[in-house]
C-alpha cells in the first residue's frame, strides 16, 4: 500500500525478450516487494483522483495532488486490510463510471461519485459484494465510447458493448460478464477497448501474443466468448495489455474469430 516515484527516463530500455532491471535497483523497496500497479502522471492536478481497487472488492478515491511530494522511502498510498491485496490503481476525473470484474465472471458498474473522497492512509469502501472464493481481477475506468473485453485463463475472450453493463449501486453483487465454464476457466482481465486497439496477451510460460481487437466479434454480455489463443497443455493466460499498434507483432493471431453461443441471458444473474 505504499507509493513510489520514478521518472520514465530512469528506466533502461530493453528488447522484448530481455528480463529487465530489478525494481529494487530503481526504487527503494525490499526485494520481496510486489508491484501492484503503475500510473503515468504528467501533473498532479487537484481536480484529478487516484482510484484504488483491492482483490477483496474495496475501492478508495483520493485526490492526485496528495501524492505530489516524492520521498525516497515512499509514502502511504492506501491502507490494506489483512488478507487483502491491491490489484489496480487508475487516474480518474471524479465523474467517471467504474467497472469491477471478478475471477468468477461477475462485474459491477457504478458511478465514481458513489465513492466518497478520502485521505491517503485510509482503507476505502465496498465496491462489490464477493461470493465464496471469488476475488476482483480488474478495474475499468470508463473514459471512451468503447467495448469491454474480458479474457479468461484458458485463452477465451469476448467483447461486449459497455451499454450492456447497466449502472448499479456500489457494493452490490454485480451481474454476469462472462459465462464461466470448464472450457473458459476463470476470468483474468477486463479492459476497455476500441476496434483499432491492439492487445498483448501474456501467458504463464512467458509467451507474448499480439492481436487486433477488430478480429474479436462483438457479442452479448452473458456468453463465454471465442478462442483468442491456443495454449500449451500447462500454460495459462496471466494478463492482458492494450498496446499501440505497430507494423510488426510478436505472435500473430487469426484476424477474426467467431463467438461461442451459450443461449439466452440468465434471468437470475444479478
N, C-alpha and C positions, 0 to 999 in steps of 0.2 A: 503493500500500500504506500510506497514511497515514490517520489517523483525526482528525476534527474534531468539535467540539460546537456545537450550535445550539439555542437554546430555541425552541419552536414559535411562541410569541407574537412572535418577532422576524421571522417570515416573513410578508410582507404578503399579505393575502387579495386574490384577484382572480377575475374571471369565467372561465368555461370557455374562452372564446376568447382570453383575454389571454396575452401572451407570457411574463409573469412577470418576476422580477427576476434579473439575472445573479448567479450564485453568488459571483463574485469580490467582490460588494458585501455579501455576508453573512458569508463566512468568508475567512480569509487564505490564499487559494490563487492560483496563477498562472492567467492567462486560458485557457491551453491545457489545464488540468487537467480530466480526465474523472471525473465522479462515478459510482462503480460500484454503490453500494448505500446505502440509508437504513435506519436501525434506530431504532425508537421505544423509549426507555428511561425507565422511571419511577424505578427504583432500581437501583444497581449491586450486585446481590445476589451474595454469594460462592458461592452454590450454583447459579448460572446460568453459561452459557458463550456465547461467540460462536463460531459455526462459519463458516469461510470456505471458499469454493469458487472455483477458477480454471478458465479455459476449457480448460486442458490436463489437467484431471482431478485436480488436487491439492486436498486438504481439510486444514484446520487447526482445532484446537479450543483456545481459550484462555479462562480464567476472565474473566467480565464485569467483575469488580472490578478487574482490571488496567487498565481503561480509565476509571477513576473520576476521574482528576485532569486536568482540561482545561488545555490550553495554547493560546494564540492561534495558534501556528505548527503546531499539531497534534502527534501522536506517531506513531511507527512502529506500525502495526497488524499487518502481516504482511509477510514478505519474499517478493517476487515475482521469480521467475527471468526471465531474458531470454527474449523471445518468448512470455511468458505474460501473463495479464491476469486481474485479479479480476473475477468476474461476479456474486457474491452473498454476502451476509452475513446470518445469522439468529441469533436468540437460541434457545438450547436448554436443556433441563433436565439434560443429561448422560446421559439414559436413552432418548432418542427413537430412532426409526428414521429413516434418511436415504435419500432417493432423488435420484440424479443422472440427468439426461437429456441426450442428445446431439443435435446437429444432424441426424445421420443416422438418428434414430428409435430409438436404443437407450437403455436405462436400467438402473440397478443399485440395489438396495435392500440396505442393510446396517445393522447396529446401530451407534449412535453410540459405544458402548463400545469398538468396534474402532478408534476414532481416539483415540490417547493424548493427554493434555493437554500443551500446550506453552506456552512463553513468547510474548511479543508478537513479538519480532524473529526469527521462525523461519519456515521455508518450509511445513512440513506433510508429509503422507504421500499416497500414491497412493489416490485414491478409485475410479477406474475406468480400465481399460486402453482407450485410444482407438485406433481404426483410422486408416488414412491419410486425411488431410484432414478428420477429424472433430474436433469440439470440444464441450465442455459448454455447454449453453444455459440450464440452470436447475437449481435445487436445491429440494427439498421436505423440510421437517422435519415428519414425520407427528405430528400432535397431536390429530386427531379421527378418528372412525369415518366416513370420508368416501370420495369417489372421487378418482381422479387424472384431471385434464383435460390433454390435450396439444393444442396448437394449432400449425398449420403456416403457413408464409408465404403460401400461396395461399388462406387462409381456410377450411381444413378443420380439424375438431376432433373429439375423441372423449373420452367419459368412461368409465372402467373402474374396477371395484372395486379397492381397494388390495390386497385378498386375492389378486388375480391376479398380484401382484408378490411373488414369494417372496423371503425373506431369503437373501442370499448373503454370501460373504466379501468384505470390502473389497478393491478392486484388481482384480476380475475384469472380463471384457469386457461383462457385462450381458446382457440379453435384449431382444427387440423390444418397443417400447412404442407405436409407430405404424407401420403399413405404408407406407413411403415410396415414392411413385411420382411420375411427371411431373405428375400431377394435383394432388398434395398439396404438392410442393416440400419444402423442409427444415423440420424442427421448429424453432419459435422460442420456445416457452414451455411450462412444465409447472406446474400449480397443484393444490393440494388444495382440493376444493370440496364443498359440500353442496347439496342440491336448492334450498334457499331463498336461496342466494347469487346475486349478480348479477355479471356480467363487463363489463369495458370493454376492447374491442379497439382498439388504436392502430395506424394504418397509416402507411406511409412518407410519404404525402401530407398527414399531419396530421389525418386523419379519425378521430373517436372514435365507436365503435359500441357501444351498450349492449344487453345481452341477459340474460335469466334462465337460470340453469343448468338449471332444471327442464324447459326446452324441448329439452335435448340428451339423447336417449335413451341409457341406459347400454348399452354394447356391449363386446365382447371386447377383450382387450389387443392382439392382433395383427390389427387392422383399420385401414383408412385413415380411417374416421370419416365425418362428414357435413359438408355445406357450411354454414358458420356465417354467411358474409357474401359478397356479390357485390362483387368489387373491380374498379376501373377497369383498363384494359389494362396500365398500367405501375405499378400500385400493389401493395404487399405488406403483410401484417401484420408489424409490427415487435415488438410487445409486448402483453401481456395483464395486466390487474389485476383483482383481486377487490374489489368495491365494496359498500358498504352500500346496500340497496335504498331507493329513493326513489320518489315518485309519478310524477315526470317523468323521462324518459330523454333521451339525446341523439339517437340514431337507433335506431328500433325495429327489431328483427329478428323473424322469424317465431317464433311461440310454440312450435313443435315442428318437428323435422327428423328424417328417417329415415337410419339409418346405411347406408353402402355396404358390402355384403358382399364379402369378399376370399377367402373359402374357409377351410378348416381352418387351425389354427395350424401354423407351420413346426415340424418336428421338430428342426431344427438351428439354432434361434435363440439358443442360449446361447454 
